[in-house]
Amino acid sequence: MMDILKVAFREFFGMFIDDGALALAAMLLIAAVGVLVKIVHVDALLAAALLLVGCLLILAESLARAARKKFRRK
């Protein structure tokens, strides 16, 4: 029964989020920048730049990970 629930959860999760590591990293980035803005009082322009650079780095890492997986299969 637990195996069926695990498979069902993975399938349901997979409908919305294909790459869990990408989603988790993006949420952590948003939370970190939010904390910087609210608690440390970082300027909005700097926060926007941090979000942009952070997202680009996260996407580059995700792309590299996907490429490694693809080339390992061959």
Biotite code that builds the C-alpha atoms (Angstrom):
import biotite.structure as struc

atoms = struc.array([
    struc.Atom([0.000, 0.000, 0.000], chain_id="A", res_id=1, res_name="MET", atom_name="CA", element="C"),
    struc.Atom([2.820, 2.449, 0.850], chain_id="A", res_id=2, res_name="MET", atom_name="CA", element="C"),
    struc.Atom([4.458, 1.784, -2.519], chain_id="A", res_id=3, res_name="ASP", atom_name="CA", element="C"),
    struc.Atom([1.237, 2.687, -4.292], chain_id="A", res_id=4, res_name="ILE", atom_name="CA", element="C"),
    struc.Atom([0.977, 5.920, -2.290], chain_id="A", res_id=5, res_name="LEU", atom_name="CA", element="C"),
    struc.Atom([4.606, 6.808, -3.060], chain_id="A", res_id=6, res_name="LYS", atom_name="CA", element="C"),
    struc.Atom([4.089, 6.233, -6.781], chain_id="A", res_id=7, res_name="VAL", atom_name="CA", element="C"),
    struc.Atom([0.849, 8.220, -6.735], chain_id="A", res_id=8, res_name="ALA", atom_name="CA", element="C"),
    struc.Atom([2.536, 11.115, -4.892], chain_id="A", res_id=9, res_name="PHE", atom_name="CA", element="C"),
    struc.Atom([5.470, 11.146, -7.350], chain_id="A", res_id=10, res_name="ARG", atom_name="CA", element="C"),
    struc.Atom([3.122, 11.131, -10.325], chain_id="A", res_id=11, res_name="GLU", atom_name="CA", element="C"),
    struc.Atom([0.992, 13.912, -8.863], chain_id="A", res_id=12, res_name="PHE", atom_name="CA", element="C"),
    struc.Atom([4.096, 15.952, -8.001], chain_id="A", res_id=13, res_name="PHE", atom_name="CA", element="C"),
    struc.Atom([5.518, 15.286, -11.478], chain_id="A", res_id=14, res_name="GLY", atom_name="CA", element="C"),
    struc.Atom([2.445, 16.788, -13.132], chain_id="A", res_id=15, res_name="MET", atom_name="CA", element="C"),
    struc.Atom([3.334, 20.178, -11.730], chain_id="A", res_id=16, res_name="PHE", atom_name="CA", element="C"),
    struc.Atom([7.068, 20.058, -11.074], chain_id="A", res_id=17, res_name="ILE", atom_name="CA", element="C"),
    struc.Atom([9.350, 18.114, -13.371], chain_id="A", res_id=18, res_name="ASP", atom_name="CA", element="C"),
    struc.Atom([12.600, 18.993, -11.612], chain_id="A", res_id=19, res_name="ASP", atom_name="CA", element="C"),
    struc.Atom([12.242, 19.034, -7.839], chain_id="A", res_id=20, res_name="GLY", atom_name="CA", element="C"),
    struc.Atom([15.778, 20.301, -7.237], chain_id="A", res_id=21, res_name="ALA", atom_name="CA", element="C"),
    struc.Atom([15.144, 23.275, -9.533], chain_id="A", res_id=22, res_name="LEU", atom_name="CA", element="C"),
    struc.Atom([11.897, 24.123, -7.745], chain_id="A", res_id=23, res_name="ALA", atom_name="CA", element="C"),
    struc.Atom([13.478, 23.789, -4.299], chain_id="A", res_id=24, res_name="LEU", atom_name="CA", element="C"),
    struc.Atom([16.451, 25.967, -5.244], chain_id="A", res_id=25, res_name="ALA", atom_name="CA", element="C"),
    struc.Atom([14.150, 28.636, -6.679], chain_id="A", res_id=26, res_name="ALA", atom_name="CA", element="C"),
    struc.Atom([12.015, 28.664, -3.524], chain_id="A", res_id=27, res_name="MET", atom_name="CA", element="C"),
    struc.Atom([15.106, 28.923, -1.324], chain_id="A", res_id=28, res_name="LEU", atom_name="CA", element="C"),
    struc.Atom([16.439, 31.794, -3.446], chain_id="A", res_id=29, res_name="LEU", atom_name="CA", element="C"),
    struc.Atom([13.154, 33.673, -3.190], chain_id="A", res_id=30, res_name="ILE", atom_name="CA", element="C"),
    struc.Atom([13.012, 33.099, 0.574], chain_id="A", res_id=31, res_name="ALA", atom_name="CA", element="C"),
    struc.Atom([16.623, 34.237, 1.042], chain_id="A", res_id=32, res_name="ALA", atom_name="CA", element="C"),
    struc.Atom([16.124, 37.421, -0.975], chain_id="A", res_id=33, res_name="VAL", atom_name="CA", element="C"),
    struc.Atom([12.854, 38.055, 0.879], chain_id="A", res_id=34, res_name="GLY", atom_name="CA", element="C"),
    struc.Atom([14.685, 37.809, 4.204], chain_id="A", res_id=35, res_name="VAL", atom_name="CA", element="C"),
    struc.Atom([17.384, 40.155, 2.939], chain_id="A", res_id=36, res_name="LEU", atom_name="CA", element="C"),
    struc.Atom([14.796, 42.726, 1.900], chain_id="A", res_id=37, res_name="VAL", atom_name="CA", element="C"),
    struc.Atom([12.693, 42.524, 5.075], chain_id="A", res_id=38, res_name="LYS", atom_name="CA", element="C"),
    struc.Atom([15.331, 42.052, 7.783], chain_id="A", res_id=39, res_name="ILE", atom_name="CA", element="C"),
    struc.Atom([18.591, 43.412, 6.342], chain_id="A", res_id=40, res_name="VAL", atom_name="CA", element="C"),
    struc.Atom([16.808, 46.163, 4.356], chain_id="A", res_id=41, res_name="HIS", atom_name="CA", element="C"),
    struc.Atom([18.594, 45.456, 1.086], chain_id="A", res_id=42, res_name="VAL", atom_name="CA", element="C"),
    struc.Atom([17.747, 47.906, -1.694], chain_id="A", res_id=43, res_name="ASP", atom_name="CA", element="C"),
    struc.Atom([15.056, 46.732, -4.130], chain_id="A", res_id=44, res_name="ALA", atom_name="CA", element="C"),
    struc.Atom([17.356, 47.065, -7.157], chain_id="A", res_id=45, res_name="LEU", atom_name="CA", element="C"),
    struc.Atom([20.016, 44.917, -5.478], chain_id="A", res_id=46, res_name="LEU", atom_name="CA", element="C"),
    struc.Atom([17.369, 42.359, -4.515], chain_id="A", res_id=47, res_name="ALA", atom_name="CA", element="C"),
    struc.Atom([16.162, 42.222, -8.115], chain_id="A", res_id=48, res_name="ALA", atom_name="CA", element="C"),
    struc.Atom([19.730, 41.742, -9.333], chain_id="A", res_id=49, res_name="ALA", atom_name="CA", element="C"),
    struc.Atom([20.263, 38.947, -6.792], chain_id="A", res_id=50, res_name="LEU", atom_name="CA", element="C"),
    struc.Atom([17.094, 37.233, -7.981], chain_id="A", res_id=51, res_name="LEU", atom_name="CA", element="C"),
    struc.Atom([18.136, 37.515, -11.625], chain_id="A", res_id=52, res_name="LEU", atom_name="CA", element="C"),
    struc.Atom([21.664, 36.230, -11.074], chain_id="A", res_id=53, res_name="VAL", atom_name="CA", element="C"),
    struc.Atom([20.443, 33.520, -8.709], chain_id="A", res_id=54, res_name="GLY", atom_name="CA", element="C"),
    struc.Atom([17.831, 32.297, -11.187], chain_id="A", res_id=55, res_name="CYS", atom_name="CA", element="C"),
    struc.Atom([20.375, 32.226, -13.995], chain_id="A", res_id=56, res_name="LEU", atom_name="CA", element="C"),
    struc.Atom([22.783, 30.201, -11.855], chain_id="A", res_id=57, res_name="LEU", atom_name="CA", element="C"),
    struc.Atom([20.048, 27.792, -10.807], chain_id="A", res_id=58, res_name="ILE", atom_name="CA", element="C"),
    struc.Atom([18.962, 27.303, -14.421], chain_id="A", res_id=59, res_name="LEU", atom_name="CA", element="C"),
    struc.Atom([22.560, 26.767, -15.559], chain_id="A", res_id=60, res_name="ALA", atom_name="CA", element="C"),
    struc.Atom([23.098, 24.142, -12.861], chain_id="A", res_id=61, res_name="GLU", atom_name="CA", element="C"),
    struc.Atom([19.842, 22.406, -13.786], chain_id="A", res_id=62, res_name="SER", atom_name="CA", element="C"),
    struc.Atom([20.807, 22.384, -17.454], chain_id="A", res_id=63, res_name="LEU", atom_name="CA", element="C"),
    struc.Atom([24.242, 20.950, -16.647], chain_id="A", res_id=64, res_name="ALA", atom_name="CA", element="C"),
    struc.Atom([22.662, 18.255, -14.473], chain_id="A", res_id=65, res_name="ARG", atom_name="CA", element="C"),
    struc.Atom([20.212, 17.312, -17.239], chain_id="A", res_id=66, res_name="ALA", atom_name="CA", element="C"),
    struc.Atom([23.035, 17.189, -19.791], chain_id="A", res_id=67, res_name="ALA", atom_name="CA", element="C"),
    struc.Atom([25.096, 14.911, -17.537], chain_id="A", res_id=68, res_name="ARG", atom_name="CA", element="C"),
    struc.Atom([22.131, 12.561, -17.141], chain_id="A", res_id=69, res_name="LYS", atom_name="CA", element="C"),
    struc.Atom([21.530, 12.475, -20.889], chain_id="A", res_id=70, res_name="LYS", atom_name="CA", element="C"),
    struc.Atom([25.150, 11.734, -21.777], chain_id="A", res_id=71, res_name="PHE", atom_name="CA", element="C"),
    struc.Atom([25.457, 9.040, -19.080], chain_id="A", res_id=72, res_name="ARG", atom_name="CA", element="C"),
    struc.Atom([22.593, 7.102, -20.674], chain_id="A", res_id=73, res_name="ARG", atom_name="CA", element="C"),
    struc.Atom([24.375, 6.816, -24.023], chain_id="A", res_id=74, res_name="LYS", atom_name="CA", element="C"),
])
